[in-house]
Amino acid sequence: MRVRLWNDPSDWTAYSNIEDVERTITSSKEQGMDVMLDFHYSDTWADPGNQVIPSAWLDVADDTEALGERLYNYTYNTLSDLAAKELLPKIVQIGNEINSNILNKEAGAVDIDWERNTFLINKGIQAVRDISKEHNARVQVMLHIAQPENALWWFEQANDNGIVNYDWIGVSYYPKWSDVQVSDVSDAITSVTTSAVAQGSHRKERASEED
């Protein structure tokens, strides 16, 4: 079960807040299902053109270090509260369709500031790793990109910029907005997988250093 979490969506919906997420995870686990929790890090849908910072974090939007601490604490505390209720997910997704710069003040695709992006994404990853150690749980990390044609360049650039400590690659595919035809999806995913495997040894070495 893939469950999304918005920071504070109260202005427009009653769903996908933490209370709704807890109900969904509880029901999913009762049905014997594993859970992936998708942090959007926004009060609304996050996608390549809408990586909008939660309104409660606007006060630190221009302070990358403070913003990273806000992201870390939110991720860590959310997972800690879930752990206390025996609701830890199996996989945590750090952001949703993070093709462009994350945690922007306004909607619209923004060129990636890799120094900033790497710092923020790694803060989210570190929160998951810290919770895993604290609770002796193997909570895995997914990074998620929209459209197969974007996954190859994004993960190559992420690796080059120090985003290496993750377990899963997630890819959304919407034929209407993709350059990849349905018949070619398998080849596109194979290319992403081959590149990831080629980077794997290097990534594991660097991830071990970070752990």
C-alpha positions as CSV (number, residue, x, y, z in Angstrom):
1,M,0.0,0.0,0.0
2,R,1.4,3.4,-1.1
3,V,0.3,6.1,1.3
4,R,0.8,9.8,0.7
5,L,1.3,12.4,3.5
6,W,0.8,16.1,3.1
7,N,2.1,18.4,5.9
8,D,-1.1,20.4,6.5
9,P,-3.8,20.0,3.8
10,S,-6.6,21.3,6.0
11,D,-7.4,24.3,3.7
12,W,-8.6,22.0,0.9
13,T,-9.0,18.4,2.0
14,A,-9.5,16.2,5.1
15,Y,-7.4,13.4,3.6
16,S,-3.7,12.5,3.7
17,N,-3.0,14.3,6.9
18,I,-1.2,12.3,9.6
19,E,-4.5,11.1,11.2
20,D,-5.7,9.8,7.9
21,V,-2.3,8.2,7.2
22,E,-2.4,6.4,10.6
23,R,-5.9,5.0,9.8
24,T,-4.7,3.8,6.4
25,I,-1.6,2.1,7.7
26,T,-3.5,0.5,10.5
27,S,-6.0,-1.0,8.0
28,S,-3.3,-2.0,5.6
29,K,-1.3,-3.8,8.2
30,E,-4.4,-5.6,9.4
31,Q,-4.8,-6.9,5.9
32,G,-1.2,-8.2,5.9
33,M,0.0,-5.5,3.5
34,D,3.4,-3.8,3.5
35,V,3.3,0.0,3.5
36,M,5.3,2.6,1.6
37,L,4.9,6.1,3.1
38,D,5.3,9.0,0.6
39,F,6.3,12.3,2.2
40,H,5.3,15.0,-0.3
41,Y,6.9,17.7,1.9
42,S,4.1,20.0,0.8
43,D,0.5,20.9,1.9
44,T,-0.7,19.8,-1.5
45,W,0.2,17.6,-4.5
46,A,3.9,17.6,-5.2
47,D,4.9,17.0,-8.8
48,P,7.6,18.2,-11.1
49,G,5.9,21.6,-11.5
50,N,4.6,21.9,-8.0
51,Q,7.3,21.4,-5.3
52,V,5.8,23.9,-3.0
53,I,7.1,24.3,0.5
54,P,4.7,23.7,3.4
55,S,3.3,27.0,4.6
56,A,4.6,26.3,8.1
57,W,8.2,26.2,6.8
58,L,8.1,29.4,4.9
59,D,10.0,31.2,7.7
60,V,13.1,29.2,6.8
61,A,12.6,28.9,3.1
62,D,15.8,30.9,2.3
63,D,17.9,29.2,5.0
64,T,19.0,25.8,3.6
65,E,20.5,24.6,6.9
66,A,17.5,25.5,9.0
67,L,15.2,24.1,6.3
68,G,17.1,20.9,6.3
69,E,16.7,20.6,10.1
70,R,13.0,21.3,9.7
71,L,12.7,18.5,7.1
72,Y,14.8,16.1,9.2
73,N,12.8,16.8,12.4
74,Y,9.5,16.4,10.6
75,T,10.5,13.2,9.0
76,Y,12.0,11.7,12.2
77,N,9.2,12.8,14.5
78,T,6.5,11.5,12.1
79,L,8.2,8.1,11.9
80,S,8.9,8.0,15.6
81,D,5.3,8.6,16.4
82,L,4.3,5.9,13.9
83,A,6.8,3.5,15.5
84,A,5.3,4.1,18.9
85,K,2.0,2.9,17.5
86,E,3.6,-0.1,15.7
87,L,2.9,1.6,12.4
88,L,6.3,2.0,10.9
89,P,6.2,1.6,7.1
90,K,8.5,-0.8,5.2
91,I,9.6,1.9,2.7
92,V,9.7,5.7,3.0
93,Q,9.7,7.9,-0.1
94,I,11.6,11.1,0.3
95,G,9.5,13.5,-1.7
96,N,7.2,12.9,-4.6
97,E,8.2,13.3,-8.3
98,I,11.2,15.4,-7.3
99,N,12.4,16.1,-10.9
100,S,13.0,19.7,-10.1
101,N,14.2,21.7,-7.1
102,I,12.3,20.8,-3.9
103,L,10.7,23.0,-1.3
104,N,10.1,26.1,-3.4
105,K,8.1,29.1,-2.4
106,E,5.9,29.0,-5.5
107,A,4.7,26.4,-8.0
108,G,6.5,26.0,-11.3
109,A,9.5,23.9,-12.4
110,V,12.7,25.2,-10.9
111,D,16.2,24.4,-12.1
112,I,17.9,22.2,-9.6
113,D,20.3,23.7,-7.1
114,W,22.2,20.5,-6.5
115,E,24.1,21.7,-3.4
116,R,20.8,22.7,-1.8
117,N,18.8,19.7,-3.1
118,T,21.5,17.2,-1.9
119,F,21.6,18.7,1.5
120,L,17.8,18.5,1.9
121,I,17.2,15.1,0.4
122,N,20.0,13.6,2.5
123,K,18.5,15.1,5.6
124,G,15.3,13.2,4.9
125,I,17.3,10.0,4.2
126,Q,19.2,10.4,7.4
127,A,16.0,10.7,9.4
128,V,14.9,7.3,8.0
129,R,18.3,5.7,8.7
130,D,18.3,7.1,12.3
131,I,14.8,5.7,13.0
132,S,15.8,2.4,11.6
133,K,18.7,2.1,13.9
134,E,16.7,3.3,16.9
135,H,14.0,0.8,16.4
136,N,16.1,-2.0,15.0
137,A,14.0,-1.9,11.8
138,R,15.0,-2.1,8.2
139,V,13.0,0.9,6.9
140,Q,14.1,1.4,3.3
141,V,14.4,4.6,1.3
142,M,12.9,5.3,-2.1
143,L,13.6,8.3,-4.4
144,H,10.8,9.0,-6.9
145,I,11.0,10.7,-10.3
146,A,8.2,11.4,-12.9
147,Q,8.6,9.8,-16.3
148,P,11.2,7.2,-17.3
149,E,13.0,9.6,-19.6
150,N,13.8,11.8,-16.6
151,A,15.0,9.0,-14.3
152,L,18.3,8.3,-16.1
153,W,19.7,11.8,-16.0
154,W,18.3,12.6,-12.6
155,F,19.8,9.7,-10.8
156,E,23.1,10.1,-12.6
157,Q,23.3,13.8,-11.5
158,A,22.1,12.9,-8.0
159,N,24.8,10.3,-7.7
160,D,27.5,12.8,-8.9
161,N,26.3,15.3,-6.3
162,G,26.3,12.9,-3.3
163,I,22.8,11.5,-3.1
164,V,23.7,7.9,-2.8
165,N,22.2,6.3,0.3
166,Y,18.9,5.0,-1.0
167,D,17.4,1.5,-1.7
168,W,14.7,2.0,-4.3
169,I,14.1,4.0,-7.5
170,G,10.5,5.0,-8.0
171,V,9.3,6.1,-11.5
172,S,5.9,7.5,-12.4
173,Y,4.7,6.8,-15.9
174,Y,1.9,8.8,-17.5
175,P,1.9,8.2,-21.3
176,K,0.0,11.4,-22.0
177,W,3.0,13.5,-20.7
178,S,5.9,11.1,-21.5
179,D,8.3,11.0,-24.4
180,V,8.4,7.2,-24.0
181,Q,5.8,5.1,-25.8
182,V,4.1,2.3,-23.8
183,S,5.8,-0.3,-26.0
184,D,9.2,1.2,-25.0
185,V,8.7,1.4,-21.2
186,S,10.5,-1.8,-20.6
187,D,13.6,-0.7,-22.5
188,A,13.6,2.7,-20.7
189,I,13.4,1.0,-17.2
190,T,16.1,-1.4,-18.2
191,S,18.4,1.6,-19.1
192,V,17.7,3.1,-15.7
193,T,18.3,-0.2,-13.9
194,T,21.6,-0.8,-15.9
195,S,22.8,2.6,-14.9
196,A,21.9,2.1,-11.3
197,V,23.7,-1.2,-11.1
198,A,26.8,0.4,-12.7
199,Q,26.8,3.0,-10.0
200,G,25.8,0.5,-7.3
201,S,29.2,-0.4,-5.9
202,H,30.3,3.2,-5.7
203,R,26.9,4.1,-4.1
204,K,27.2,1.4,-1.4
205,E,30.7,2.5,-0.5
206,R,29.6,6.1,0.0
207,A,26.4,5.1,1.8
208,S,28.4,3.0,4.2
209,E,30.5,6.0,5.0
210,E,27.4,8.1,5.6
211,D,25.8,5.5,7.9
